[in-house]
Amino acid sequence: MGKVKTHSGLSKVLKVRKSGTITLRQTGLNHKTGKKSGAVNRAKRKNALLSKADYKRLKKVI
């Protein structure tokens, strides 16, 4: 069985930290932010962590 290629689109979205955890950008900040509260918009500026289930699923293609 051959090697699994890295998914080029996914590698542009996810970042792997030194510890091995994977971060990604929060969704919902491109448009329609006026109706959301300021606290929600500020909280979404921080990066989110990938869940354990998604990490197991995406580990091979990163």
VOGU-705417 format. One record per residue: x, y, z of N, C-alpha, C in turn; residue in three letters. Coordinates in nm, 3 decimals, decimal comma. Example, Ala and Ser with C-alpha at 12.3 -4.5 7.8 and 13.67 -1.06 7.14 Angstrom:
residues 2
+---------+---------+---------+---------+---------+---------+---------+---------+---------+------+
:      nX :      nY :      nZ :     caX :     caY :     caZ :      cX :      cY :      cZ : rest :
+---------+---------+---------+---------+---------+---------+---------+---------+---------+------+
:   1,319 :  -0,569 :   0,780 :   1,230 :  -0,450 :   0,780 :   1,320 :  -0,330 :   0,780 :  ala :
:   1,285 :  -0,225 :   0,708 :   1,367 :  -0,106 :   0,714 :   1,290 :   0,003 :   0,787 :  ser :
+---------+---------+---------+---------+---------+---------+---------+---------+---------+------+
***
This chain:
residues 62
+---------+---------+---------+---------+---------+---------+---------+---------+---------+------+
:      nX :      nY :      nZ :     caX :     caY :     caZ :      cX :      cY :      cZ : rest :
+---------+---------+---------+---------+---------+---------+---------+---------+---------+------+
:   0,084 :  -0,118 :   0,000 :   0,000 :   0,000 :   0,000 :   0,088 :   0,124 :   0,000 :  met :
:   0,055 :   0,222 :  -0,085 :   0,137 :   0,341 :  -0,099 :   0,115 :   0,441 :   0,012 :  gly :
:   0,191 :   0,548 :   0,005 :   0,180 :   0,654 :   0,105 :   0,052 :   0,733 :   0,083 :  lys :
:   0,001 :   0,792 :   0,190 :  -0,117 :   0,878 :   0,181 :  -0,068 :   1,021 :   0,162 :  val :
:  -0,116 :   1,087 :   0,056 :  -0,073 :   1,224 :   0,030 :  -0,140 :   1,319 :   0,128 :  lys :
:  -0,069 :   1,427 :   0,160 :  -0,125 :   1,532 :   0,243 :  -0,233 :   1,605 :   0,165 :  thr :
:  -0,346 :   1,630 :   0,228 :  -0,454 :   1,705 :   0,165 :  -0,414 :   1,852 :   0,165 :  his :
:  -0,389 :   1,908 :   0,047 :  -0,331 :   2,042 :   0,039 :  -0,426 :   2,149 :   0,093 :  ser :
:  -0,556 :   2,133 :   0,073 :  -0,650 :   2,231 :   0,126 :  -0,657 :   2,228 :   0,277 :  gly :
:  -0,651 :   2,109 :   0,332 :  -0,659 :   2,094 :   0,478 :  -0,533 :   2,146 :   0,545 :  leu :
:  -0,419 :   2,128 :   0,481 :  -0,294 :   2,173 :   0,540 :  -0,286 :   2,325 :   0,547 :  ser :
:  -0,365 :   2,395 :   0,463 :  -0,367 :   2,541 :   0,466 :  -0,457 :   2,593 :   0,579 :  lys :
:  -0,547 :   2,510 :   0,627 :  -0,645 :   2,553 :   0,727 :  -0,600 :   2,518 :   0,868 :  val :
:  -0,539 :   2,401 :   0,885 :  -0,501 :   2,353 :   1,017 :  -0,354 :   2,380 :   1,045 :  leu :
:  -0,321 :   2,407 :   1,173 :  -0,184 :   2,425 :   1,214 :  -0,156 :   2,326 :   1,326 :  lys :
:  -0,042 :   2,256 :   1,317 :  -0,004 :   2,158 :   1,419 :   0,096 :   2,224 :   1,512 :  val :
:   0,066 :   2,221 :   1,643 :   0,157 :   2,277 :   1,743 :   0,267 :   2,177 :   1,775 :  arg :
:   0,366 :   2,222 :   1,850 :   0,477 :   2,133 :   1,888 :   0,429 :   2,015 :   1,972 :  lys :
:   0,327 :   2,040 :   2,053 :   0,276 :   1,934 :   2,140 :   0,193 :   1,831 :   2,063 :  ser :
:   0,158 :   1,863 :   1,938 :   0,079 :   1,771 :   1,857 :  -0,067 :   1,810 :   1,845 :  gly :
:  -0,113 :   1,907 :   1,926 :  -0,251 :   1,950 :   1,914 :  -0,268 :   2,031 :   1,786 :  thr :
:  -0,388 :   2,030 :   1,733 :  -0,415 :   2,096 :   1,606 :  -0,511 :   2,211 :   1,630 :  ile :
:  -0,477 :   2,328 :   1,576 :  -0,562 :   2,445 :   1,590 :  -0,618 :   2,483 :   1,454 :  thr :
:  -0,733 :   2,549 :   1,456 :  -0,796 :   2,598 :   1,335 :  -0,872 :   2,724 :   1,368 :  leu :
:  -0,910 :   2,799 :   1,266 :  -0,980 :   2,924 :   1,284 :  -1,127 :   2,898 :   1,316 :  arg :
:  -1,182 :   2,980 :   1,404 :  -1,324 :   2,966 :   1,437 :  -1,410 :   3,012 :   1,319 :  gln :
:  -1,526 :   2,953 :   1,305 :  -1,616 :   2,990 :   1,197 :  -1,710 :   3,102 :   1,241 :  thr :
:  -1,770 :   3,168 :   1,144 :  -1,874 :   3,265 :   1,174 :  -1,827 :   3,407 :   1,188 :  gly :
:  -1,711 :   3,443 :   1,132 :  -1,663 :   3,581 :   1,144 :  -1,646 :   3,651 :   1,009 :  leu :
:  -1,689 :   3,589 :   0,901 :  -1,670 :   3,652 :   0,772 :  -1,775 :   3,759 :   0,743 :  asn :
:  -1,900 :   3,733 :   0,776 :  -2,005 :   3,831 :   0,753 :  -2,117 :   3,805 :   0,852 :  his :
:  -2,213 :   3,895 :   0,854 :  -2,326 :   3,890 :   0,947 :  -2,280 :   3,892 :   1,092 :  lys :
:  -2,180 :   3,973 :   1,122 :  -2,132 :   3,982 :   1,259 :  -2,200 :   4,093 :   1,337 :  thr :
:  -2,279 :   4,176 :   1,268 :  -2,345 :   4,287 :   1,336 :  -2,454 :   4,242 :   1,430 :  gly :
:  -2,520 :   4,132 :   1,398 :  -2,629 :   4,086 :   1,485 :  -2,579 :   4,002 :   1,601 :  lys :
:  -2,451 :   3,958 :   1,596 :  -2,394 :   3,881 :   1,707 :  -2,340 :   3,978 :   1,810 :  lys :
:  -2,334 :   3,933 :   1,933 :  -2,285 :   4,021 :   2,039 :  -2,135 :   4,041 :   2,026 :  ser :
:  -2,087 :   4,149 :   2,084 :  -1,944 :   4,179 :   2,077 :  -1,860 :   4,075 :   2,148 :  gly :
:  -1,915 :   4,020 :   2,256 :  -1,841 :   3,917 :   2,330 :  -1,822 :   3,792 :   2,245 :  ala :
:  -1,922 :   3,757 :   2,167 :  -1,911 :   3,640 :   2,079 :  -1,808 :   3,666 :   1,970 :  val :
:  -1,811 :   3,785 :   1,911 :  -1,716 :   3,818 :   1,806 :  -1,573 :   3,819 :   1,859 :  asn :
:  -1,552 :   3,871 :   1,979 :  -1,417 :   3,872 :   2,037 :  -1,370 :   3,733 :   2,071 :  arg :
:  -1,461 :   3,649 :   2,121 :  -1,423 :   3,512 :   2,158 :  -1,386 :   3,430 :   2,035 :  ala :
:  -1,449 :   3,460 :   1,922 :  -1,421 :   3,383 :   1,801 :  -1,290 :   3,422 :   1,734 :  lys :
:  -1,224 :   3,528 :   1,780 :  -1,094 :   3,565 :   1,724 :  -0,986 :   3,466 :   1,764 :  arg :
:  -1,005 :   3,399 :   1,875 :  -0,906 :   3,302 :   1,921 :  -0,920 :   3,173 :   1,841 :  lys :
:  -0,810 :   3,102 :   1,828 :  -0,813 :   2,976 :   1,754 :  -0,884 :   2,868 :   1,834 :  asn :
:  -0,946 :   2,776 :   1,764 :  -1,014 :   2,664 :   1,826 :  -0,925 :   2,541 :   1,817 :  ala :
:  -0,948 :   2,445 :   1,904 :  -0,874 :   2,319 :   1,901 :  -0,959 :   2,214 :   1,829 :  leu :
:  -0,893 :   2,126 :   1,761 :  -0,962 :   2,017 :   1,692 :  -1,002 :   1,912 :   1,795 :  leu :
:  -1,122 :   1,858 :   1,782 :  -1,170 :   1,759 :   1,878 :  -1,095 :   1,628 :   1,861 :  ser :
:  -1,102 :   1,542 :   1,963 :  -1,030 :   1,415 :   1,960 :  -1,081 :   1,325 :   1,847 :  lys :
:  -1,212 :   1,327 :   1,825 :  -1,269 :   1,243 :   1,720 :  -1,221 :   1,288 :   1,582 :  ala :
:  -1,218 :   1,420 :   1,560 :  -1,170 :   1,471 :   1,432 :  -1,020 :   1,449 :   1,417 :  asp :
:  -0,945 :   1,458 :   1,528 :  -0,800 :   1,437 :   1,523 :  -0,768 :   1,295 :   1,478 :  tyr :
:  -0,840 :   1,199 :   1,532 :  -0,817 :   1,058 :   1,492 :  -0,849 :   1,039 :   1,345 :  lys :
:  -0,953 :   1,106 :   1,298 :  -0,996 :   1,090 :   1,160 :  -0,902 :   1,159 :   1,061 :  arg :
:  -0,848 :   1,273 :   1,098 :  -0,769 :   1,354 :   1,005 :  -0,618 :   1,338 :   1,023 :  leu :
:  -0,576 :   1,258 :   1,118 :  -0,434 :   1,244 :   1,149 :  -0,352 :   1,198 :   1,028 :  lys :
:  -0,408 :   1,112 :   0,947 :  -0,333 :   1,055 :   0,835 :  -0,320 :   1,150 :   0,717 :  lys :
:  -0,415 :   1,240 :   0,699 :  -0,411 :   1,324 :   0,580 :  -0,346 :   1,460 :   0,605 :  val :
:  -0,304 :   1,486 :   0,728 :  -0,238 :   1,614 :   0,757 :  -0,089 :   1,600 :   0,729 :  ile :
+---------+---------+---------+---------+---------+---------+---------+---------+---------+------+
***
